[in-house]
Amino acid sequence: MNIKTFGTDHISTYKLVVNNYNVMLDFNGDNLTKEDVIDIDFIFISHEHLDHCESLINYDVVKYLKDNVRIFATETTKKI
């Protein structure tokens, strides 16, 4: 397994490669680039705090996600 960490101070996002799938654990940080997210297959959001999912809402990087990326989150998080 390969793990890459993104984030500064209170922002932590992890990209894992598991069985040839690219997985992001949480999705935040203005330091994420097109190259960081273009190959993502799955995104898991741990909980509804914005420091774990804000890039899905407020950053342009989301436009580089694949059309078929699957996002997993609680119902509360989905409401955000």
Buried (B, 14 or more C-beta within 10 A) or exposed (E): EEEEEBBEEEBBBBBBBEEEEBBBBBBBBEBBEEEBBEBBBBBBBBEBBEBBBBBBEEBEBBEBBEEEBEBEBEEEBEEB
